[in-house]
Structure formats: C-alpha cells, structure tokens
Amino acid sequence: MDPPTQAAQRPHPGPASPRSAITEPVDRRLLALLRRAVLEHVGQERRRVHPPVVHVGVPGGVTAALTLGDQGLDHALRTDVLEAMVRQTQVAGSPTLVWLSRSGARETRDVDLAWLTAARAAAAELGRALPMVVVTRRSWLDPSTGVYRDWLRLRA
C-alpha cells in the first residue's frame, strides 16, 4: 500500500486586494475626475518647470498636497505620508485618488514609480483601492498600466 500523499499546500491568498490600477475602458466618473486634476494643475501652476507635488483626495473636493523637494523620503516614509494624507482626506462613499503633478512630458520617470509603489503599499495597508496617476499640463497617465489621456488644448 502506498503511503498517504499530502495534498499540495497552496498559500492562502489573503484578503482580496482592491483594484488600484486604471484599465480600459475607464469609468466616466473617473475620467471626469482625472480631467479635473489636469485642469486644476494647469490653473494653479503657471511655471513651466516646478517641483513635483503629490496630491491625495478628490480633484475639485477635499485634497491634501505635499510639494516634493529634497526631503530624501524612502519607500516607508512615502507610504506613511500617503496613508496619513488618505486618512486626512477620506470622505465616505467617495473614491480617493493619488496624483503626482509635475512638469514635463507624459513619459514615466523614477519619481513616478517611487510614488506608485508607495501608493500600492498604502492601498494594501489600508485595504482599499488607491489609484495613482501622473498629471502634466496636457495629460494624465497611470504608470502601472500605461492608460492615459492627452489633450492638445484643454478647456474648462
């Protein structure tokens, strides 16, 4: 008789993590919020070259912002900052977004990826979706999926 075989141990998947990545087709409400984030960036920042600013909340609603300079934040500190900003701005029944407004073109940069990983870590710790996009004067981009929208002339 053969010895009893052990069933293959599968790791427990843990709690279902909410989707934070933006995929096509993009929800109309989310499109409107992201367009508003680009409009606010254009209206508030007149300089062509400026330091990146990380925002948390709802464009046109309750938000918190942090201008990035030479703070030298590591991954853990970026995650803690985002968690604190989410707790400060969360409104029941409303989505919370993270967006990094910066100068330049739509291509992905190191600062984008650093804040993306912090947003994913904060989302996992908070147990909620926390979409993160990069906002420039003419576009928004989800650096994790490559989904974006561009405008030649953005009008209010």
N, C-alpha and C positions, 0 to 999 in steps of 0.2 A: 504494500500500500504506500502510496506517495505521501510525503509529509504535507501537512496543510500549507497552502500557499497564502502569503499575506496579500491582502488587497493593496494595490498601488495607493500610496498615500498622496493625495493631492493637497497642495497648500490651500488653506482657507482663503477665499478671495477677499475677505474683509468687507467692510461696509461699501456699498456701491458709491463710487465717487461721482459727483455731479459733473456733467459735461461742461468744460470751460472753453473748449476750442470752438471757433466760429467756422461753420461749414456751409456750403451752398446747399440749397437755397437759404439765404439769410432772411430771418424773420423781418417783416416790415417794421415792427416796432423797434427792433434793434437797429435796423438801417437808419431810421429817423433819429435815434439817439446818437449814433456814431456820426451822422452828418452834422448834427448839432454840436458835437465835440469839435469837429473840424471848423465849423463856423465860429465857435467861441474862441478857438485858438487864433484864427485869423483876426478876429476883432480885438482880442486882448494883447496879442504880441505883435508889435509893429516892427521890431528889429528883424533883420534878415538872418543874423547869427545870434543865437542866445543859448543859455544852458538848458538842458532838458528839464522838464517838470513832470513829476508823476502825480496823477490825479486819481482819486477814488470817489465813487459815488454814482450819481446820475447826472449826465450833462443837462444843464438847464434847471437842475434841482439842487439837492443837498450834496456838496462836494467838499473834499479836503485836498489840498495840494502841497507838494514839497518840491521846492526848487533844488535841483541837484547841482552840487559844486564839487569841491574836492574833499567831501566828507570821508571818502575811503570806506564806504559801507561794504561789509562782506555779505554773503548769502543769508546768514542767520539774521543779521540786522535788517536787511532789506525785507525779509519775511516778517519780522516783528513789526517793522514800520507799517507794512501793508495791513497786517492784522489789526493794529491799533486804528488805522485810518478806516478800515471797514467797520469796525465797532462804533466809531465816531459818526459815521455817515449812514449806517443802515436804516432803512425805512421799511416797515413791514409791508409785504406784498409788492415790493419794488425791486427790480434787479439791481445789482451792484456791479459796476464796471471798473476796470483799471485801465487808464490810458496814459501813455507816455507821450507828451507833446515835445517835439524837438524840431530843430531846423534841418534843412537838407532834403534829400530825395527820399523816396519810398524804400530804398534797399535796406535790408536788415543789417544792423550794427551790433557790436558787442554789448552796448548799454541796453539795447532792446532785449537781447537774450538773457542778460543778467536779471532784469526785472521780470521777464517772462517766467523764469524758473522760480523766482521768489513768489510770483502770483500763483503759480501752480502749487507750491508748498503751502502758502497761506490758505488756498482753497481746500486743500486736503485737510489741514488742521482745523479749519472752520466747518468742514463738512458741507460746503455749498459751492455752487458754480461761481466762478470769478473770471469772466472773460477779460483778456488783456489785449489791447491793440496799441499800435504806434500811430500817432496823429502828426501829420505835417500840414503845411499850408494848403496843399492840394489833394490830400488823400488820407485814408486810414488803411492799416494793414494788420492782420493777425499774423505775427511772425511764426506761430506754430503750424499753421495750415497754408499760409500764403494767400488766403482770401483777402481781397482788397477792393476798394472803390477809389477812383481818381476823378477829379474834375478839372477842366481847363479854366473855367470861370465859375466860381461858387457864389451863388447869390442867395441872400436870405429869403 
